[in-house]
């Protein structure tokens, strides 16, 4: 059984690890561009006509006219999507890291150069321009019909490859100086402890909870005093309430993760493996020499089902180690363990939330 224990925080943490101020967040940017300078590993324009169309449009903007109907045989150009995250408080002139990913059939982007690509936000405005030489971590080679490849070659990064051209307006405390603190995970107990700790830090009632996920703060009016106020709030230490018992099962990888609050009430479980074996032997049916029949291959299939003997075993655990030992005693594979946990949950023995991802 692959089982990992998540240690719950038993000590005080800073509020900056548990919550964040409303509006102080990244913004996602996306753009479409061209990578040039590839060593014959670019798009095949017969299967990706938009690559040649994009290059023709770009050349026309640079004063180069391509005759209509020209069949551009390009192997050193690839169409790509460029993505980046715009951090809060970014100003024009700051640089961002960008990720470049092929969207057609380019074999590799190694050695390519991204041409100037506008990066736009969800509102359609351009907030940054990306351009530069790509850094691709993969490598590959092929010869005589054989090929070898290490890592991925159809995507890469450009460190500092984008320049911010427009900032995202952010006015903290615009509503009469009121700030909002949003918890990363909504919890009424943690919110109440935050309010108590913040008011104790400032010696007056500056914080109050609107619900289990939002805390309102009465901040100063001036910008400098507001920044100092927010810095003090972020560094206030709070002991969050214990997280609810939870078991997370990844159905694709077979991983099972449970936190320290998971317990098992007494239950009996029988687990046995079921295997099906199919064996096919091929024989030849030979007709009579004087007959008019034809020689035919006749399959002879034998199907056998075997079930491993299993006996009821008691499982019980008041602590995480007891739960792990009880489940390991069943000798179940991770795939079988998922079904056992689901059955224990239905039977009321598993005292935890069961989440399948």
Secondary structure, DSSP 8 states (H G I E B T S, - for coil): --EEEE----S-EEHHHHEEETT---EEEEEEEEEE--SS-S--TTT-HHHHHHHHHHHHHTT----TT-----SS-EEEEEEEEE-TT--TT-EEEEEEEE-S--S--TT-EEEEEEEE-TTS-EEEEEEEE-B---EEEEETTEEEEES--SEEEEEEEEEE-S-----TTTTTTEEEEEESS--HHHHHHHHHHHHHHHTS--EEESSSSEEEEE--SSHHHHHHHHHHHHT-EE-------EEEE-TTT--EEEETT-EEEEEEE----EEEEEEEEEEEE---TTS----EEEEEEEEEEEE-----EEEEESSHHHHHHHHHTTT--HHHHHHHHHHHHHHT-EESEEEE-
